[in-house]
Amino acid sequence: MDLNRKHKVSLRGASSGEISRDALLAKVSQERELRSYARRANAAALYIQRVWRSYIVRKKAAIEIQGEWEILLSCRSDTLTKSWVSSTVLRPFLFFIRSLCIQHQKIHARDIHCMQTCFKILLESINSNDHGCNFCSLAVGTFEESKTWDCQTRKMVSLCSFLLMECNYSQERIKDVIGVTALLLRILIVLTDPKSWKIITKENFEDAETAGKIIIQYIGSCRSGYYSAVRSYIKTLTKHTDERLLITTSAVTLTLRPFHVRQPAFVDEHQPDTDVAVEEYVSLILTIPRLVFCLPSALIRALKHKSILMPSFHTILQTLKDKILTRISVMEHSEKQSCTMEIPSLGWAIGNIISLATSSETDFMDPQELNPEMFYVLYGHVIVTLAENLLSQVENVGTQDIHPDIEATLKTEKGENSVKISFVELLRPVCQQWHLAKLLAVSGKEIRVIAEKDTETLGLLDIARLYSCMLRIFCVLNPVVGPLPVLNMLSFCPGYIVSLWNSLESFLLPKSGCRADDLSQGSVKTPWNKRSPSEKKMKHLKNDGVNKWVNVLNKFSGKSPGPREHVECTSAQPESSQVNESTDAWDVETLRCGPVGISKDVSCLLHLFCATYAHLLVVLDDIQFYEKQVPFTLEKQRRIASMLNTLVYNGLLRGTGPENRQLMDSAIRCLHLLYERDCRHPFCPSALWLSPGRTSRPPIAFAARTHEVLPTSNVLTSPSMGSVITITPHVFPFEERVHVFREFISMDKASRKMAGEVDAPGARSIEIVVRRGHVVEDGFQQLNSIGSRLKSSIHVSFVNESGLPEAGLDYGGLSKEFLTDITKAAFATEYGLFSQTPTSDRLLVPSPSARHLENGIQMIEFLGRIVGKALYEGILLDYSFSHVFIQKLLGRYSFIDELSGLDPELYRNLMYIKVKTIAEL
């Protein structure tokens, strides 16, 4: 039998076409799906028709009821009873207003007139002393009456939420809307305050209190939408706030009512429901941008009260991750916010909480409060919790995606001048010393905060985490100034940086470790300002080739090699073993895994210390650092340097995650400042800087090749020996650094040869003709525009003063002569491009008058290429540049003491001002 016919089944006889079983099942399944879809479509159509008919019927009924309601109230008698107000006035009114206004999200003039009429009648009833006329008496009446009162009051809360959201300046009848909103808020404030009811007696006070509490709990629930409406309303308060003062005050008063239900006098089985109101308040009100600037000062004092802030702090610490963050995320999504374009809501929450809790030194806590330590502890933990969650958002986005202008303009009605309010302005209390002092005052104290058995402390690590987070927030959300305000406060707060180091030392450096003084060599123990000139001379290296390159590099850097290079470069066995022994002692064992190997708390402490101390090192002069030894002794400076050196080296070698980027940046900056100061006036032994890489340094050729393939991005996060060479080259002995440099050049020449740029001797050489009396001008004209071709060999033909070519072939000697002559002429002070420092060293710096010369700036840039060509070819140029100039080329900071080599008079004047200012302080 044919295999194709074997699995076929005839359904209609032999004369019909045959179909396979699988095709039949597929066809049946498709027809079944079509029938199911048709049934669902018919059901959906019936449902839509039913909803539409219901809507039409409801709308027609609402219009008819509204007309009858208006006629009835126009000819009403003076008789006013609570049942008539509830059944005849309020019940139909809530029906047609909900059907015609709330569902359509639109208010007509007729609807506003109906609202005014209804609310006036309701106010008249509430203000009546007659038990039979007062609408509030329904709340303490029979079960049916209290149920009716509760239902109608809830609907009025929903109507109030709708009216608050309509109070924006796009509303055509804004004044009328504001008027009816103020009436309704006044009614709700009375209904939620049973003590103000005029029908209250001792017998019905508990029933009235229960009824009011139920409405307050409904206001704080998500179903009422009241907090969302208040948020929408407050966000519109950027101008003309005075005309809305009554509404704003009433709305905020009603917002804070649920917090008073939490007081001990109201604790009962309904107590857990009030937590929802606090969560709504934290996620919707405290996240309003510039909240403290939108509200009147009288309302700000109400928001600052401990009965408002303390429950908010408890709620954030207990339910943040589960509920509040989700609620804020949903809210941001509904408002179509994006953290890449503006400040996230968590950022505004942090700013508002800090501004409310610490607007001034006296407002940080009520001085009459019996237990202010509890407030400080909760405040510190809340800020840390919110800040860490905020940083997890904004640091993942990156600073380049943050909107560059995060300032908002708040226009007041008093004049045309606008008041610029920035997000950073809300965080200003963090930059004050009294803020830090009050937190440190409660450091280490155990405080009972949440329950009778729960205690919390605010330790030095917690405070360090707070300020570490603040530094990171300022870096991301304040790109113009950065963390400068916080660093200024921390750096000059008396004793704080010392306490940071003492804590770090106890965590990272073992007590039994060697003392820095024990490992210091003679050259380090000698005072920096009393060294003999003979100590600064370098002994001859055994390797003549390396000695030549060392001289080249040191000449350009403008400094003479000191004893450090001698220790690094000598190869005698006893000295080498001595270096190895001391190197082990400077390698901090707890940091051999980099930032990954330390805890989060210690990481924050380390980040704060590095950032603060790096900022302080910028303004410390040599007298403070070496003689007065402020803020640390030289022994501690060496321990700090060894700690940073080990951390940075292992962090670069092993790689770190994005969460440690801020730590690595601050540690690298602090390490560079200490190393550059040590290069000028050594205070550390040479073994300290070499210690991290003693056992893990790769061969020179491997290190150079690794550096060549290093990607330009993620230098700090991806493990690479190339990043070690780029950022911390001092971990290699100077001789090895020279070998690495020569290896770079060899690799570059090999790559150019493979690319065909050097096919044969003389094939791609550059031919130039230079006049003896115009070496600089001719060289600039012929070589300035050739770019990378300057790496090729240069064949020079000199022309004498008579204009005749000089005899001779260039086999390298003329090129060397040309490079020597052009630099000699250009670096001469008579030429005008460079000048010499007034010190005895007579170092070279660019002359300010060079800008006035023809092509002066371009010629200085061209001379940089000539110097690079000399380094590329291994030609020694006998010139030394100022250390300030070298630092500027490298993009590094120059210390104030180096100014004395450029302008001694200006340096003396600045130091006089600094000493005078410190003395006055």
HUWO-V748393 format. One record per residue. RES is the residue in three letters. PHI is phi in whole degrees, 0 to 359 (999 if undefined). Layout:
res = [RES | RES]
phi = [PHI | PHI]
This chain:
res = [MET | ASP | LEU | ASN | ARG | LYS | HIS | LYS | VAL | SER | LEU | ARG | GLY | ALA | SER | SER | GLY | GLU | ILE | SER | ARG | ASP | ALA | LEU | LEU | ALA | LYS | VAL | SER | GLN | GLU | ARG | GLU | LEU | ARG | SER | TYR | ALA | ARG | ARG | ALA | ASN | ALA | ALA | ALA | LEU | TYR | ILE | GLN | ARG | VAL | TRP | ARG | SER | TYR | ILE | VAL | ARG | LYS | LYS | ALA | ALA | ILE | GLU | ILE | GLN | GLY | GLU | TRP | GLU | ILE | LEU | LEU | SER | CYS | ARG | SER | ASP | THR | LEU | THR | LYS | SER | TRP | VAL | SER | SER | THR | VAL | LEU | ARG | PRO | PHE | LEU | PHE | PHE | ILE | ARG | SER | LEU | CYS | ILE | GLN | HIS | GLN | LYS | ILE | HIS | ALA | ARG | ASP | ILE | HIS | CYS | MET | GLN | THR | CYS | PHE | LYS | ILE | LEU | LEU | GLU | SER | ILE | ASN | SER | ASN | ASP | HIS | GLY | CYS | ASN | PHE | CYS | SER | LEU | ALA | VAL | GLY | THR | PHE | GLU | GLU | SER | LYS | THR | TRP | ASP | CYS | GLN | THR | ARG | LYS | MET | VAL | SER | LEU | CYS | SER | PHE | LEU | LEU | MET | GLU | CYS | ASN | TYR | SER | GLN | GLU | ARG | ILE | LYS | ASP | VAL | ILE | GLY | VAL | THR | ALA | LEU | LEU | LEU | ARG | ILE | LEU | ILE | VAL | LEU | THR | ASP | PRO | LYS | SER | TRP | LYS | ILE | ILE | THR | LYS | GLU | ASN | PHE | GLU | ASP | ALA | GLU | THR | ALA | GLY | LYS | ILE | ILE | ILE | GLN | TYR | ILE | GLY | SER | CYS | ARG | SER | GLY | TYR | TYR | SER | ALA | VAL | ARG | SER | TYR | ILE | LYS | THR | LEU | THR | LYS | HIS | THR | ASP | GLU | ARG | LEU | LEU | ILE | THR | THR | SER | ALA | VAL | THR | LEU | THR | LEU | ARG | PRO | PHE | HIS | VAL | ARG | GLN | PRO | ALA | PHE | VAL | ASP | GLU | HIS | GLN | PRO | ASP | THR | ASP | VAL | ALA | VAL | GLU | GLU | TYR | VAL | SER | LEU | ILE | LEU | THR | ILE | PRO | ARG | LEU | VAL | PHE | CYS | LEU | PRO | SER | ALA | LEU | ILE | ARG | ALA | LEU | LYS | HIS | LYS | SER | ILE | LEU | MET | PRO | SER | PHE | HIS | THR | ILE | LEU | GLN | THR | LEU | LYS | ASP | LYS | ILE | LEU | THR | ARG | ILE | SER | VAL | MET | GLU | HIS | SER | GLU | LYS | GLN | SER | CYS | THR | MET | GLU | ILE | PRO | SER | LEU | GLY | TRP | ALA | ILE | GLY | ASN | ILE | ILE | SER | LEU | ALA | THR | SER | SER | GLU | THR | ASP | PHE | MET | ASP | PRO | GLN | GLU | LEU | ASN | PRO | GLU | MET | PHE | TYR | VAL | LEU | TYR | GLY | HIS | VAL | ILE | VAL | THR | LEU | ALA | GLU | ASN | LEU | LEU | SER | GLN | VAL | GLU | ASN | VAL | GLY | THR | GLN | ASP | ILE | HIS | PRO | ASP | ILE | GLU | ALA | THR | LEU | LYS | THR | GLU | LYS | GLY | GLU | ASN | SER | VAL | LYS | ILE | SER | PHE | VAL | GLU | LEU | LEU | ARG | PRO | VAL | CYS | GLN | GLN | TRP | HIS | LEU | ALA | LYS | LEU | LEU | ALA | VAL | SER | GLY | LYS | GLU | ILE | ARG | VAL | ILE | ALA | GLU | LYS | ASP | THR | GLU | THR | LEU | GLY | LEU | LEU | ASP | ILE | ALA | ARG | LEU | TYR | SER | CYS | MET | LEU | ARG | ILE | PHE | CYS | VAL | LEU | ASN | PRO | VAL | VAL | GLY | PRO | LEU | PRO | VAL | LEU | ASN | MET | LEU | SER | PHE | CYS | PRO | GLY | TYR | ILE | VAL | SER | LEU | TRP | ASN | SER | LEU | GLU | SER | PHE | LEU | LEU | PRO | LYS | SER | GLY | CYS | ARG | ALA | ASP | ASP | LEU | SER | GLN | GLY | SER | VAL | LYS | THR | PRO | TRP | ASN | LYS | ARG | SER | PRO | SER | GLU | LYS | LYS | MET | LYS | HIS | LEU | LYS | ASN | ASP | GLY | VAL | ASN | LYS | TRP | VAL | ASN | VAL | LEU | ASN | LYS | PHE | SER | GLY | LYS | SER | PRO | GLY | PRO | ARG | GLU | HIS | VAL | GLU | CYS | THR | SER | ALA | GLN | PRO | GLU | SER | SER | GLN | VAL | ASN | GLU | SER | THR | ASP | ALA | TRP | ASP | VAL | GLU | THR | LEU | ARG | CYS | GLY | PRO | VAL | GLY | ILE | SER | LYS | ASP | VAL | SER | CYS | LEU | LEU | HIS | LEU | PHE | CYS | ALA | THR | TYR | ALA | HIS | LEU | LEU | VAL | VAL | LEU | ASP | ASP | ILE | GLN | PHE | TYR | GLU | LYS | GLN | VAL | PRO | PHE | THR | LEU | GLU | LYS | GLN | ARG | ARG | ILE | ALA | SER | MET | LEU | ASN | THR | LEU | VAL | TYR | ASN | GLY | LEU | LEU | ARG | GLY | THR | GLY | PRO | GLU | ASN | ARG | GLN | LEU | MET | ASP | SER | ALA | ILE | ARG | CYS | LEU | HIS | LEU | LEU | TYR | GLU | ARG | ASP | CYS | ARG | HIS | PRO | PHE | CYS | PRO | SER | ALA | LEU | TRP | LEU | SER | PRO | GLY | ARG | THR | SER | ARG | PRO | PRO | ILE | ALA | PHE | ALA | ALA | ARG | THR | HIS | GLU | VAL | LEU | PRO | THR | SER | ASN | VAL | LEU | THR | SER | PRO | SER | MET | GLY | SER | VAL | ILE | THR | ILE | THR | PRO | HIS | VAL | PHE | PRO | PHE | GLU | GLU | ARG | VAL | HIS | VAL | PHE | ARG | GLU | PHE | ILE | SER | MET | ASP | LYS | ALA | SER | ARG | LYS | MET | ALA | GLY | GLU | VAL | ASP | ALA | PRO | GLY | ALA | ARG | SER | ILE | GLU | ILE | VAL | VAL | ARG | ARG | GLY | HIS | VAL | VAL | GLU | ASP | GLY | PHE | GLN | GLN | LEU | ASN | SER | ILE | GLY | SER | ARG | LEU | LYS | SER | SER | ILE | HIS | VAL | SER | PHE | VAL | ASN | GLU | SER | GLY | LEU | PRO | GLU | ALA | GLY | LEU | ASP | TYR | GLY | GLY | LEU | SER | LYS | GLU | PHE | LEU | THR | ASP | ILE | THR | LYS | ALA | ALA | PHE | ALA | THR | GLU | TYR | GLY | LEU | PHE | SER | GLN | THR | PRO | THR | SER | ASP | ARG | LEU | LEU | VAL | PRO | SER | PRO | SER | ALA | ARG | HIS | LEU | GLU | ASN | GLY | ILE | GLN | MET | ILE | GLU | PHE | LEU | GLY | ARG | ILE | VAL | GLY | LYS | ALA | LEU | TYR | GLU | GLY | ILE | LEU | LEU | ASP | TYR | SER | PHE | SER | HIS | VAL | PHE | ILE | GLN | LYS | LEU | LEU | GLY | ARG | TYR | SER | PHE | ILE | ASP | GLU | LEU | SER | GLY | LEU | ASP | PRO | GLU | LEU | TYR | ARG | ASN | LEU | MET | TYR | ILE | LYS | VAL | LYS | THR | ILE | ALA | GLU | LEU]
phi = [999 | 295 | 295 | 290 | 266 | 293 | 259 | 253 | 235 | 274 | 258 | 236 | 92 | 291 | 278 | 270 | 292 | 270 | 228 | 285 | 292 | 296 | 294 | 296 | 296 | 296 | 294 | 297 | 297 | 295 | 294 | 296 | 296 | 295 | 294 | 296 | 297 | 296 | 295 | 295 | 294 | 295 | 296 | 295 | 296 | 297 | 294 | 298 | 297 | 294 | 294 | 294 | 297 | 298 | 297 | 295 | 297 | 295 | 294 | 298 | 296 | 295 | 294 | 295 | 295 | 297 | 296 | 297 | 297 | 295 | 294 | 296 | 282 | 289 | 242 | 285 | 274 | 282 | 290 | 227 | 235 | 295 | 291 | 292 | 297 | 286 | 273 | 266 | 263 | 284 | 298 | 294 | 299 | 296 | 291 | 285 | 291 | 294 | 285 | 259 | 251 | 295 | 291 | 272 | 55 | 207 | 243 | 258 | 297 | 297 | 293 | 296 | 297 | 297 | 298 | 300 | 296 | 295 | 292 | 293 | 296 | 294 | 295 | 298 | 291 | 294 | 277 | 281 | 273 | 280 | 297 | 278 | 256 | 281 | 296 | 291 | 293 | 295 | 293 | 247 | 269 | 290 | 299 | 295 | 293 | 294 | 292 | 295 | 300 | 296 | 296 | 290 | 292 | 298 | 294 | 291 | 297 | 296 | 296 | 297 | 298 | 295 | 294 | 296 | 288 | 272 | 277 | 235 | 280 | 274 | 286 | 295 | 253 | 295 | 293 | 293 | 295 | 297 | 296 | 290 | 294 | 296 | 296 | 292 | 296 | 298 | 295 | 293 | 297 | 291 | 293 | 267 | 236 | 302 | 295 | 268 | 290 | 273 | 251 | 283 | 231 | 296 | 286 | 253 | 294 | 295 | 295 | 295 | 296 | 296 | 297 | 295 | 293 | 297 | 292 | 297 | 295 | 293 | 301 | 279 | 275 | 291 | 294 | 290 | 68 | 290 | 293 | 294 | 293 | 297 | 301 | 298 | 290 | 295 | 295 | 272 | 275 | 253 | 199 | 53 | 285 | 295 | 289 | 252 | 302 | 294 | 295 | 299 | 297 | 294 | 296 | 291 | 300 | 291 | 294 | 273 | 302 | 300 | 292 | 286 | 294 | 284 | 296 | 303 | 292 | 248 | 290 | 201 | 291 | 271 | 304 | 300 | 294 | 289 | 296 | 297 | 296 | 293 | 297 | 296 | 296 | 294 | 280 | 248 | 265 | 291 | 264 | 290 | 300 | 54 | 301 | 290 | 266 | 272 | 258 | 296 | 297 | 296 | 286 | 298 | 296 | 291 | 291 | 280 | 297 | 298 | 291 | 261 | 287 | 298 | 300 | 296 | 296 | 300 | 294 | 297 | 288 | 269 | 233 | 300 | 293 | 276 | 240 | 293 | 299 | 297 | 297 | 294 | 296 | 296 | 295 | 296 | 295 | 292 | 271 | 58 | 271 | 219 | 290 | 277 | 243 | 206 | 292 | 296 | 297 | 298 | 296 | 293 | 298 | 297 | 298 | 292 | 295 | 297 | 291 | 288 | 276 | 222 | 296 | 210 | 297 | 279 | 269 | 301 | 200 | 303 | 296 | 274 | 291 | 285 | 229 | 291 | 300 | 299 | 295 | 298 | 296 | 297 | 301 | 298 | 292 | 293 | 297 | 296 | 296 | 293 | 295 | 294 | 290 | 295 | 295 | 296 | 272 | 285 | 288 | 288 | 286 | 102 | 289 | 288 | 266 | 285 | 302 | 292 | 250 | 262 | 267 | 244 | 255 | 249 | 267 | 258 | 276 | 283 | 187 | 275 | 294 | 259 | 257 | 275 | 242 | 250 | 298 | 294 | 299 | 292 | 268 | 301 | 303 | 295 | 271 | 255 | 291 | 294 | 296 | 293 | 296 | 291 | 290 | 292 | 295 | 257 | 296 | 89 | 276 | 276 | 238 | 279 | 239 | 260 | 226 | 295 | 259 | 264 | 233 | 228 | 231 | 243 | 272 | 297 | 294 | 295 | 294 | 295 | 298 | 299 | 286 | 296 | 296 | 296 | 299 | 292 | 294 | 297 | 297 | 274 | 261 | 228 | 292 | 285 | 263 | 72 | 277 | 303 | 299 | 289 | 294 | 300 | 291 | 293 | 294 | 252 | 281 | 302 | 79 | 288 | 293 | 292 | 294 | 298 | 293 | 299 | 294 | 297 | 297 | 289 | 275 | 256 | 253 | 294 | 294 | 274 | 294 | 289 | 277 | 294 | 294 | 291 | 261 | 286 | 269 | 300 | 293 | 279 | 288 | 291 | 304 | 293 | 264 | 235 | 280 | 277 | 301 | 293 | 289 | 271 | 275 | 261 | 285 | 293 | 279 | 289 | 271 | 295 | 295 | 294 | 300 | 295 | 290 | 298 | 296 | 300 | 293 | 289 | 296 | 291 | 282 | 76 | 220 | 268 | 297 | 262 | 298 | 298 | 294 | 296 | 294 | 286 | 262 | 293 | 245 | 295 | 296 | 299 | 295 | 297 | 294 | 295 | 296 | 297 | 296 | 288 | 296 | 302 | 290 | 271 | 272 | 285 | 295 | 290 | 245 | 287 | 258 | 76 | 298 | 293 | 272 | 244 | 286 | 294 | 296 | 293 | 297 | 295 | 297 | 293 | 298 | 295 | 295 | 297 | 296 | 291 | 289 | 297 | 293 | 288 | 298 | 296 | 256 | 284 | 272 | 294 | 293 | 293 | 284 | 264 | 271 | 284 | 53 | 246 | 270 | 236 | 288 | 296 | 299 | 290 | 297 | 292 | 292 | 296 | 297 | 294 | 296 | 293 | 297 | 294 | 298 | 292 | 300 | 289 | 295 | 288 | 288 | 262 | 86 | 227 | 278 | 299 | 292 | 257 | 295 | 297 | 298 | 295 | 299 | 291 | 293 | 295 | 296 | 295 | 297 | 297 | 296 | 292 | 292 | 294 | 292 | 292 | 293 | 285 | 222 | 300 | 229 | 241 | 290 | 298 | 295 | 297 | 285 | 271 | 299 | 296 | 262 | 298 | 260 | 243 | 287 | 278 | 301 | 298 | 297 | 295 | 297 | 294 | 294 | 297 | 295 | 294 | 264 | 293 | 291 | 286 | 256 | 56 | 294 | 275 | 271 | 265 | 294 | 196 | 289 | 298 | 292 | 295 | 295 | 286 | 264 | 233 | 291 | 290 | 286 | 262 | 303 | 300 | 298 | 292 | 296 | 295 | 296 | 298 | 298 | 295 | 292 | 302 | 294 | 297 | 295 | 294 | 295 | 294 | 292 | 293 | 292 | 293 | 280 | 88 | 281 | 230 | 283 | 208 | 301 | 82 | 292 | 238 | 281 | 255 | 262 | 228 | 240 | 233 | 276 | 300 | 273 | 225 | 295 | 293 | 295 | 292 | 297 | 297 | 292 | 263 | 245 | 292 | 259 | 270 | 65 | 288 | 294 | 296 | 290 | 289 | 289 | 248 | 257 | 252 | 240 | 269 | 243 | 283 | 294 | 276 | 88 | 258 | 297 | 279 | 285 | 130 | 253 | 268 | 251 | 120 | 290 | 293 | 297 | 296 | 297 | 297 | 297 | 291 | 291 | 292 | 288 | 296 | 286 | 286 | 277 | 293 | 296 | 294 | 288 | 101 | 277 | 230 | 230 | 253 | 290 | 286 | 283 | 291 | 288 | 54 | 279 | 269 | 221 | 301 | 277 | 299 | 282 | 296 | 293 | 273 | 280 | 291 | 58 | 296 | 294 | 295 | 289 | 296 | 296 | 296 | 296 | 299 | 292 | 295 | 297 | 298 | 297 | 294 | 296 | 297 | 265 | 75 | 261 | 276 | 250 | 272 | 220 | 234 | 264 | 296 | 297 | 296 | 295 | 296 | 298 | 295 | 296 | 277 | 73 | 252 | 276 | 252 | 287 | 296 | 292 | 285 | 294 | 297 | 280 | 257 | 218 | 301 | 293 | 298 | 298 | 296 | 294 | 294 | 294 | 296 | 296 | 295 | 294 | 295 | 295 | 298 | 294 | 291 | 289]
